Amino acid sequence: MSTKERGEPADGGDDDKDDASGATEIATRVVSTAAQDIGSFIRSQREAAQVSLRQLSQLAGVSNPYLSQIERGLRKPSAEVLGQIAKGLRMSAEVLYVRAGILEQRPQSAVRDALLTDAVLNERQKQVLLDIYESFCRENGSHPSGADLSPEVSVPEVSAPAAAAPNGATDPDRQEN
């Protein structure tokens, strides 16, 4: 029985090896591109904050050569190192995690953006406030992105007694019987 009759490739079955090496090569390129992307992003954030490479390495608790390699895209940092770098840059670790492909991008939200950029709150406080905000949004059946507040959403008509509230205030929880 010939290789053609058995359904094998005529070249001896090296297609599987070629597919595996091709997939490995693609994966290597993707990781390399991601490392360059996060590295260039960290560099741009560091330069915008007017912090030297040496200063950031001290603030983040990572070695100067390692941070330089990250910025040049030669190394892909772990989540822990990204968190340390974010702390050194006084920015949200979530931003770096998303940029590095560790977390998925969340929908835009003015509340989330304000919390994440607040310089007074620490990372733990920011996360707790975000968790509370998102739980309220889920409870109310809305999206934290604020998408349900767009002009396309229909607003229920207010009954006459609710409209007569003091100072023109209305009670959104009040329902007609």
N, CA, C and O of each residue as an XYZ file, in Angstrom:
708
protein
N       0.849     -1.177      0.000
C       0.000      0.000      0.000
C       0.898      1.244      0.000
O       1.823      1.332      0.808
N       0.639      2.200     -0.891
C       1.473      3.392     -1.005
C       1.053      4.425      0.032
O      -0.011      4.310      0.640
N       1.902      5.440      0.231
C       1.580      6.502      1.187
C       0.357      7.282      0.739
O      -0.405      7.790      1.562
N       0.178      7.373     -0.567
C      -0.982      8.089     -1.085
C      -2.269      7.344     -0.743
O      -3.275      7.966     -0.400
N      -2.241      5.986     -0.836
C      -3.414      5.175     -0.525
C      -3.737      5.221      0.970
O      -4.903      5.133      1.355
N      -2.714      5.357      1.810
C      -2.949      5.426      3.266
C      -3.377      6.835      3.697
O      -3.747      7.032      4.854
N      -3.335      7.794      2.807
C      -3.750      9.163      3.143
C      -2.631      9.976      3.769
O      -2.879     11.049      4.320
N      -1.392      9.476      3.691
C      -0.265     10.208      4.252
C       0.312     11.117      3.182
O       0.175     10.834      1.992
N       0.947     12.191      3.581
C       1.587     13.057      2.597
C       2.748     12.333      1.941
O       3.390     11.493      2.572
N       3.022     12.642      0.704
C       4.065     11.964     -0.060
C       5.453     12.269      0.485
O       6.383     11.496      0.252
N       5.617     13.381      1.209
C       6.940     13.748      1.698
C       7.306     13.067      3.010
O       8.308     13.440      3.621
N       6.551     12.106      3.457
C       6.897     11.353      4.648
C       6.251     11.858      5.916
O       6.614     11.405      7.001
N       5.304     12.781      5.823
C       4.559     13.208      7.016
C       5.187     14.363      7.760
O       4.889     14.549      8.940
N       6.036     15.144      7.134
C       6.666     16.270      7.812
C       5.749     17.477      7.930
O       6.131     18.473      8.544
N       4.548     17.417      7.358
C       3.627     18.548      7.442
C       3.275     18.871      8.884
O       3.158     20.044      9.240
N       3.103     17.851      9.724
C       2.786     18.096     11.127
C       3.921     18.840     11.818
O       3.681     19.733     12.630
N       5.154     18.470     11.494
C       6.303     19.154     12.079
C       6.351     20.594     11.612
O       6.616     21.496     12.407
N       6.097     20.825     10.320
C       6.096     22.178      9.770
C       5.000     23.020     10.416
O       5.221     24.191     10.726
N       3.815     22.433     10.623
C       2.708     23.144     11.265
C       3.075     23.527     12.693
O       2.793     24.642     13.131
N       3.709     22.594     13.427
C       4.077     22.860     14.809
C       5.132     23.948     14.900
O       5.045     24.832     15.752
N       6.132     23.886     14.024
C       7.175     24.914     14.068
C       6.621     26.254     13.606
O       7.036     27.298     14.109
N       5.693     26.243     12.656
C       5.055     27.481     12.212
C       4.229     28.109     13.316
O       4.246     29.327     13.493
N       3.506     27.287     14.059
C       2.706     27.799     15.178
C       3.605     28.360     16.271
O       3.295     29.391     16.868
N       4.713     27.685     16.530
C       5.659     28.160     17.535
C       6.260     29.496     17.115
O       6.422     30.403     17.930
N       6.586     29.599     15.833
C       7.154     30.849     15.319
C       6.155     32.001     15.442
O       6.530     33.113     15.815
N       4.903     31.738     15.134
C       3.858     32.769     15.250
C       3.691     33.181     16.704
O       3.607     34.371     17.005
N       3.641     32.208     17.610
C       3.496     32.506     19.035
C       4.676     33.335     19.531
O       4.493     34.262     20.321
N       5.875     33.012     19.078
C       7.067     33.769     19.475
C       6.970     35.209     18.990
O       7.316     36.135     19.724
N       6.501     35.406     17.755
C       6.345     36.764     17.226
C       5.292     37.549     18.007
O       5.472     38.740     18.262
N       4.198     36.894     18.386
C       3.139     37.568     19.141
C       3.658     38.010     20.502
O       3.412     39.141     20.921
N       4.377     37.125     21.200
C       4.939     37.464     22.512
C       5.948     38.592     22.366
O       5.976     39.511     23.185
N       6.777     38.529     21.331
C       7.771     39.566     21.102
C       7.103     40.910     20.828
O       7.542     41.938     21.346
N       6.053     40.909     20.024
C       5.323     42.137     19.727
C       4.669     42.693     20.986
O       4.694     43.901     21.220
N       4.081     41.811     21.798
C       3.450     42.245     23.045
C       4.489     42.837     23.990
O       4.222     43.839     24.653
N       5.676     42.224     24.059
C       6.739     42.734     24.925
C       7.194     44.112     24.463
O       7.423     45.000     25.284
N       7.325     44.294     23.137
C       7.718     45.602     22.620
C       6.637     46.640     22.899
O       6.938     47.784     23.242
N       5.367     46.233     22.749
C       4.255     47.153     22.975
C       4.224     47.626     24.418
O       4.145     48.827     24.674
N       4.286     46.692     25.370
C       4.234     47.079     26.785
C       5.493     47.865     27.150
O       5.432     48.806     27.941
N       6.619     47.483     26.582
C       7.864     48.190     26.868
C       7.836     49.629     26.393
O       8.220     50.537     27.129
N       7.384     49.840     25.172
C       7.316     51.208     24.644
C       6.270     52.025     25.406
O       6.440     53.228     25.605
N       5.189     51.366     25.831
C       4.172     52.074     26.610
C       4.745     52.509     27.961
O       4.536     53.644     28.389
N       5.464     51.612     28.627
C       6.077     51.951     29.915
C       7.063     53.097     29.728
O       7.090     54.034     30.526
N       7.875     53.023     28.672
C       8.834     54.099     28.413
C       8.112     55.433     28.206
O       8.527     56.449     28.763
N       7.048     55.440     27.420
C       6.337     56.700     27.167
C       5.710     57.247     28.448
O       5.706     58.458     28.669
N       5.182     56.360     29.291
C       4.602     56.807     30.564
C       5.690     57.355     31.489
O       5.480     58.349     32.184
N       6.843     56.704     31.492
C       7.964     57.154     32.333
C       8.442     58.523     31.876
O       8.682     59.410     32.695
N       8.578     58.691     30.568
C       9.028     59.979     30.034
C       7.995     61.074     30.287
O       8.355     62.211     30.590
N       6.718     60.733     30.163
C       5.660     61.715     30.430
C       5.668     62.149     31.893
O       5.370     63.301     32.209
N       6.013     61.215     32.784
C       6.083     61.530     34.211
C       7.407     62.186     34.580
O       7.622     62.546     35.738
N       8.300     62.343     33.597
C       9.620     62.945     33.784
C      10.410     62.224     34.881
O      10.978     62.835     35.787
N      10.415     60.889     34.749
C      11.144     60.039     35.684
C      12.233     59.329     34.892
O      11.972     58.807     33.808
N      13.447     59.306     35.423
C      14.532     58.623     34.728
C      14.371     57.112     34.883
O      13.639     56.630     35.747
N      15.069     56.389     34.029
C      15.050     54.930     34.089
C      15.543     54.460     35.455
O      14.960     53.558     36.057
N      16.607     55.069     35.933
C      17.174     54.703     37.236
C      16.183     54.990     38.370
O      16.024     54.177     39.280
N      15.520     56.150     38.310
C      14.542     56.486     39.354
C      13.395     55.486     39.366
O      12.985     55.027     40.432
N      12.869     55.144     38.183
C      11.761     54.196     38.123
C      12.194     52.819     38.605
O      11.428     52.130     39.280
N      13.401     52.413     38.270
C      13.861     51.102     38.726
C      13.928     51.061     40.250
O      13.617     50.035     40.855
N      14.330     52.168     40.875
C      14.364     52.234     42.339
C      12.952     52.260     42.920
O      12.670     51.567     43.898
N      12.064     53.055     42.321
C      10.689     53.140     42.806
C       9.958     51.803     42.670
O       9.172     51.423     43.538
N      10.226     51.101     41.573
C       9.532     49.847     41.298
C      10.207     48.649     41.966
O       9.607     47.580     42.074
N      11.438     48.823     42.409
C      12.137     47.723     43.048
C      12.620     46.660     42.075
O      12.723     45.486     42.431
N      12.918     47.075     40.837
C      13.480     46.154     39.844
C      14.830     46.716     39.416
O      15.087     47.912     39.557
N      15.677     45.860     38.900
C      17.014     46.321     38.517
C      16.946     47.238     37.292
O      16.061     47.117     36.445
N      17.892     48.137     37.232
C      17.979     49.073     36.121
C      18.128     48.339     34.774
O      17.425     48.683     33.824
N      19.028     47.333     34.663
C      19.141     46.622     33.379
C      17.863     45.879     32.990
O      17.506     45.830     31.813
N      17.171     45.297     33.980
C      15.936     44.559     33.683
C      14.864     45.512     33.156
O      14.179     45.203     32.181
N      14.720     46.668     33.800
C      13.735     47.652     33.350
C      14.081     48.140     31.944
O      13.190     48.332     31.116
N      15.355     48.338     31.678
C      15.791     48.753     30.347
C      15.428     47.693     29.311
O      14.978     48.024     28.215
N      15.621     46.428     29.652
C      15.273     45.337     28.735
C      13.768     45.282     28.490
O      13.327     45.000     27.376
N      12.986     45.547     29.523
C      11.523     45.579     29.364
C      11.142     46.687     28.391
O      10.367     46.465     27.461
N      11.688     47.877     28.607
C      11.357     49.017     27.757
C      11.770     48.790     26.303
O      11.106     49.285     25.393
N      12.850     48.055     26.073
C      13.304     47.792     24.709
C      12.608     46.593     24.089
O      12.861     46.258     22.931
N      11.724     45.937     24.856
C      10.969     44.815     24.314
C      11.718     43.504     24.310
O      11.309     42.552     23.645
N      12.812     43.444     25.047
C      13.602     42.216     25.098
C      13.074     41.242     26.144
O      13.322     40.039     26.055
N      12.355     41.750     27.124
C      11.773     40.922     28.188
C      10.308     41.275     28.341
O       9.907     42.428     28.181
N       9.518     40.264     28.652
C       8.098     40.487     28.943
C       7.921     40.334     30.453
O       8.114     39.242     30.987
N       7.556     41.409     31.144
C       7.481     41.360     32.604
C       6.282     40.556     33.107
O       5.263     40.432     32.429
N       6.435     40.018     34.307
C       5.340     39.291     34.948
C       4.311     40.300     35.464
O       4.558     41.506     35.481
N       3.171     39.789     35.877
C       2.119     40.651     36.437
C       2.630     41.359     37.688
O       2.312     42.524     37.923
N       3.414     40.657     38.479
C       3.949     41.253     39.710
C       4.865     42.432     39.393
O       4.774     43.483     40.028
N       5.738     42.257     38.422
C       6.654     43.330     38.029
C       5.865     44.494     37.430
O       6.176     45.654     37.703
N       4.853     44.199     36.620
C       4.011     45.266     36.071
C       3.337     46.061     37.184
O       3.235     47.286     37.106
N       2.878     45.363     38.216
C       2.267     46.044     39.364
C       3.257     46.965     40.058
O       2.905     48.073     40.462
N       4.496     46.506     40.197
C       5.528     47.333     40.827
C       5.849     48.558     39.965
O       6.028     49.660     40.484
N       5.920     48.359     38.663
C       6.189     49.473     37.748
C       5.040     50.476     37.799
O       5.266     51.686     37.825
N       3.804     49.970     37.814
C       2.633     50.854     37.891
C       2.679     51.685     39.168
O       2.382     52.879     39.154
N       3.050     51.049     40.258
C       3.154     51.772     41.535
C       4.222     52.855     41.439
O       4.025     53.967     41.930
N       5.353     52.535     40.809
C       6.422     53.508     40.640
C       6.015     54.675     39.752
O       6.466     55.803     39.950
N       5.158     54.397     38.773
C       4.669     55.453     37.879
C       3.426     56.145     38.422
O       2.923     57.093     37.820
N       2.933     55.670     39.561
C       1.703     56.194     40.178
C       0.534     56.132     39.192
O      -0.181     57.109     38.969
N       0.373     54.947     38.616
C      -0.739     54.718     37.707
C      -1.375     53.380     38.043
O      -0.834     52.609     38.836
N      -2.496     53.114     37.452
C      -3.215     51.873     37.713
C      -2.485     50.683     37.109
O      -2.062     50.719     35.953
N      -2.343     49.636     37.899
C      -1.747     48.400     37.388
C      -2.648     47.798     36.309
O      -2.163     47.134     35.393
N      -3.953     48.030     36.416
C      -4.903     47.484     35.438
C      -4.566     47.958     34.029
O      -4.683     47.193     33.071
N      -4.154     49.201     33.898
C      -3.798     49.737     32.586
C      -2.639     48.938     31.985
O      -2.664     48.586     30.806
N      -1.632     48.656     32.799
C      -0.487     47.887     32.308
C      -0.877     46.438     32.032
O      -0.403     45.842     31.065
N      -1.733     45.870     32.871
C      -2.168     44.486     32.656
C      -2.923     44.354     31.325
O      -2.719     43.398     30.578
N      -3.786     45.316     31.047
C      -4.540     45.301     29.784
C      -3.573     45.461     28.617
O      -3.665     44.745     27.620
N      -2.655     46.399     28.747
C      -1.695     46.672     27.675
C      -0.814     45.456     27.399
O      -0.434     45.208     26.255
N      -0.485     44.689     28.460
C       0.363     43.509     28.314
C      -0.426     42.279     27.889
O       0.164     41.239     27.595
N      -1.760     42.385     27.852
C      -2.582     41.255     27.444
C      -2.917     40.310     28.574
O      -3.395     39.202     28.330
N      -2.675     40.723     29.810
C      -2.985     39.880     30.966
C      -4.466     39.968     31.311
O      -5.080     38.970     31.688
N      -5.033     41.152     31.183
C      -6.467     41.376     31.428
C      -7.142     41.824     30.141
O      -6.502     42.367     29.240
N      -8.448     41.586     30.073
C      -9.227     42.082     28.940
C      -9.584     43.541     29.164
O      -9.756     43.993     30.296
N      -9.690     44.260     28.069
C     -10.088     45.662     28.120
C     -11.532     45.760     28.605
O     -12.411     45.069     28.090
N     -11.770     46.603     29.579
C     -13.132     46.842     30.043
C     -13.716     48.014     29.271
O     -12.978     48.847     28.744
N     -15.053     48.080     29.204
C     -15.665     49.230     28.523
C     -15.310     50.529     29.240
O     -15.072     50.536     30.448
N     -15.277     51.620     28.491
C     -14.962     52.928     29.064
C     -16.018     53.338     30.076
O     -17.205     53.076     29.882
N     -15.595     53.971     31.139
C     -16.497     54.491     32.151
C     -15.834     55.698     32.797
O     -14.679     55.626     33.218
N     -16.556     56.798     32.875
C     -16.006     58.004     33.493
C     -15.701     57.763     34.969
O     -14.703     58.263     35.486
N     -16.557     56.998     35.649
C     -16.340     56.710     37.068
C     -15.080     55.864     37.229
O     -14.227     56.171     38.062
N     -14.960     54.801     36.435
C     -13.784     53.929     36.515
C     -12.519     54.717     36.203
O     -11.521     54.599     36.914
N     -12.558     55.522     35.143
C     -11.381     56.304     34.769
C     -10.971     57.259     35.885
O      -9.783     57.415     36.169
N     -11.959     57.900     36.518
C     -11.653     58.822     37.611
C     -11.019     58.088     38.792
O     -10.057     58.575     39.386
N     -11.556     56.927     39.126
C     -10.985     56.157     40.236
C      -9.564     55.698     39.923
O      -8.675     55.798     40.769
N      -9.355     55.202     38.729
C      -8.048     54.664     38.374
C      -6.967     55.732     38.293
O      -5.794     55.442     38.530
N      -7.339     56.947     37.965
C      -6.345     58.013     37.847
C      -6.190     58.824     39.124
O      -5.340     59.712     39.180
N      -6.982     58.547     40.145
C      -6.894     59.283     41.400
C      -5.561     58.992     42.086
O      -5.238     57.837     42.363
N      -4.797     60.036     42.355
C      -3.475     59.870     42.954
C      -3.537     59.688     44.470
O      -2.552     59.264     45.076
N      -4.660     59.996     45.085
C      -4.783     59.907     46.542
C      -5.031     58.472     46.993
O      -4.524     58.054     48.033
N      -5.805     57.720     46.221
C      -6.162     56.352     46.595
C      -5.045     55.373     46.262
O      -4.345     55.528     45.262
N      -4.883     54.349     47.123
C      -3.916     53.301     46.783
C      -4.619     52.248     45.929
O      -5.832     52.310     45.733
N      -3.858     51.288     45.427
C      -4.414     50.287     44.506
C      -5.547     49.484     45.148
O      -6.559     49.219     44.500
N      -5.387     49.103     46.397
C      -6.415     48.312     47.093
C      -7.709     49.108     47.217
O      -8.788     48.571     46.969
N      -7.614     50.379     47.599
C      -8.801     51.226     47.731
C      -9.498     51.404     46.379
O     -10.726     51.371     46.297
N      -8.713     51.591     45.332
C      -9.289     51.733     43.989
C     -10.061     50.474     43.610
O     -11.173     50.554     43.087
N      -9.463     49.299     43.879
C     -10.105     48.044     43.505
C     -11.395     47.833     44.286
O     -12.390     47.378     43.720
N     -11.395     48.155     45.572
C     -12.599     48.000     46.386
C     -13.710     48.908     45.864
O     -14.854     48.473     45.730
N     -13.382     50.158     45.572
C     -14.389     51.090     45.052
C     -14.913     50.637     43.685
O     -16.107     50.752     43.410
N     -14.029     50.127     42.836
C     -14.471     49.620     41.532
C     -15.396     48.420     41.693
O     -16.395     48.302     40.983
N     -15.063     47.529     42.628
C     -15.915     46.354     42.868
C     -17.299     46.781     43.342
O     -18.307     46.238     42.892
N     -17.347     47.753     44.250
C     -18.640     48.241     44.757
C     -19.434     48.892     43.627
O     -20.626     48.627     43.471
N     -18.784     49.734     42.847
C     -19.443     50.417     41.736
C     -20.021     49.403     40.738
O     -21.170     49.524     40.312
N     -19.213     48.409     40.373
C     -19.681     47.413     39.414
C     -20.811     46.566     39.977
O     -21.703     46.164     39.231
N     -20.796     46.285     41.283
C     -21.891     45.507     41.878
C     -23.187     46.321     41.859
O     -24.259     45.769     41.613
N     -23.096     47.629     42.118
C     -24.288     48.482     42.034
C     -24.820     48.503     40.601
O     -26.029     48.433     40.381
N     -23.920     48.598     39.641
C     -24.346     48.608     38.237
C     -25.049     47.303     37.873
O     -26.086     47.319     37.210
N     -24.490     46.178     38.301
C     -25.122     44.877     38.018
C     -26.487     44.797     38.707
O     -27.455     44.318     38.116
N     -26.563     45.264     39.949
C     -27.818     45.239     40.700
C     -28.896     46.066     40.007
O     -30.071     45.700     40.014
N     -28.493     47.164     39.417
C     -29.439     48.044     38.729
C     -29.679     47.626     37.284
O     -30.463     48.252     36.571
N     -29.004     46.570     36.859
C     -29.203     46.074     35.504
C     -28.621     46.982     34.448
O     -29.074     46.974     33.303
N     -27.624     47.765     34.815
C     -27.001     48.651     33.839
C     -25.546     48.260     33.670
O     -25.007     47.437     34.410
N     -24.930     48.872     32.680
C     -23.537     48.591     32.396
C     -22.673     49.674     33.014
O     -23.016     50.854     32.935
N     -21.546     49.293     33.634
C     -20.663     50.304     34.209
C     -20.102     51.270     33.179
O     -19.594     52.332     33.538
N     -20.188     50.917     31.913
C     -19.642     51.791     30.877
C     -20.460     53.061     30.706
O     -20.006     54.016     30.076
N     -21.654     53.074     31.261
C     -22.520     54.229     31.093
C     -23.288     54.179     29.793
O     -23.964     55.143     29.434
N     -23.194     53.061     29.075
C     -23.852     52.939     27.775
C     -25.360     53.071     27.905
O     -26.028     53.526     26.977
N     -25.902     52.674     29.061
C     -27.338     52.742     29.223
C     -27.811     54.170     29.491
O     -29.011     54.413     29.618
N     -26.880     55.107     29.577
C     -27.261     56.501     29.799
C     -27.240     57.308     28.505
O     -27.424     58.525     28.530
N     -27.021     56.646     27.390
C     -26.953     57.351     26.121
C     -28.330     57.878     25.723
O     -29.344     57.401     26.231
N     -28.374     58.863     24.814
C     -29.653     59.461     24.424
C     -30.624     58.480     23.777
O     -31.829     58.731     23.759
N     -30.118     57.361     23.242
C     -30.994     56.407     22.582
C     -31.894     55.660     23.571
O     -32.915     55.097     23.176
N     -31.524     55.652     24.834
C     -32.291     54.918     25.834
C     -33.561     55.701     26.148
O     -33.520     56.910     26.372
N     -34.682     54.999     26.162
C     -35.933     55.692     26.457
C     -36.041     55.946     27.961
O     -35.709     55.092     28.784
N     -36.511     57.128     28.285
C     -36.679     57.510     29.678
C     -38.159     57.372     30.021
O     -39.002     57.912     29.305
N     -38.497     56.654     31.109
C     -39.907     56.498     31.447
C     -40.524     57.835     31.835
O     -39.869     58.698     32.419
N     -41.779     57.981     31.502
C     -42.464     59.221     31.850
C     -42.685     59.281     33.350
O     -42.944     58.265     33.995
N     -42.579     60.483     33.894
C     -42.736     60.678     35.326
C     -44.196     60.994     35.614
O     -44.810     61.809     34.926
N     -44.750     60.345     36.638
C     -46.146     60.595     36.990
C     -46.286     61.981     37.606
O     -45.302     62.548     38.081
N     -47.470     62.520     37.603
C     -47.731     63.867     38.107
C     -47.311     64.035     39.566
O     -46.685     65.047     39.878
N     -47.622     63.088     40.502
C     -47.197     63.299     41.887
C     -45.679     63.348     42.025
O     -45.170     64.133     42.824
N     -44.949     62.543     41.281
C     -43.494     62.536     41.388
C     -42.926     63.830     40.824
O     -41.932     64.346     41.336
N     -43.546     64.358     39.779
C     -43.053     65.582     39.166
C     -43.239     66.772     40.090
O     -42.565     67.789     39.924
N     -44.127     66.668     41.046
C     -44.398     67.778     41.945
C     -43.515     67.743     43.182
O     -43.814     68.420     44.165
N     -42.442     66.977     43.156
C     -41.537     66.888     44.303
C     -40.862     68.231     44.519
O     -40.731     69.012     43.576
N     -40.432     68.517     45.743
C     -39.795     69.811     46.029
C     -38.529     70.003     45.193
O     -37.815     69.046     44.894
N     -38.267     71.247     44.827
C     -37.099     71.644     44.043
C     -37.020     70.920     42.700
O     -35.935     70.830     42.125
N     -38.107     70.414     42.196
C     -38.134     69.746     40.911
C     -37.481     68.372     40.928
O     -37.295     67.770     39.871
N     -37.128     67.861     42.111
C     -36.479     66.548     42.207
C     -37.499     65.463     41.987
O     -38.666     65.612     42.348
N     -37.071     64.385     41.403
C     -37.958     63.233     41.206
C     -37.362     62.035     41.890
O     -36.152     61.974     42.112
N     -38.205     61.074     42.228
C     -37.750     59.853     42.879
C     -37.789     58.730     41.855
O     -38.872     58.237     41.539
N     -36.627     58.301     41.318
C     -36.616     57.276     40.287
C     -37.083     55.913     40.793
O     -37.490     55.070     39.993
N     -37.032     55.682     42.107
C     -37.451     54.378     42.659
C     -38.953     54.307     42.893
O     -39.496     53.240     43.178
N     -39.609     55.432     42.771
C     -41.055     55.466     43.028
C     -41.786     54.861     41.847
O     -41.539     55.249     40.705
N     -42.662     53.939     42.094
C     -43.411     53.288     41.032
C     -44.883     53.574     41.186
O     -45.398     53.738     42.292
N     -45.565     53.630     40.018
C     -47.007     53.858     40.058
C     -47.701     52.569     40.469
O     -47.252     51.480     40.113
N     -48.785     52.685     41.212
C     -49.567     51.499     41.637
C     -50.702     51.236     40.730
O     -51.453     50.284     40.942
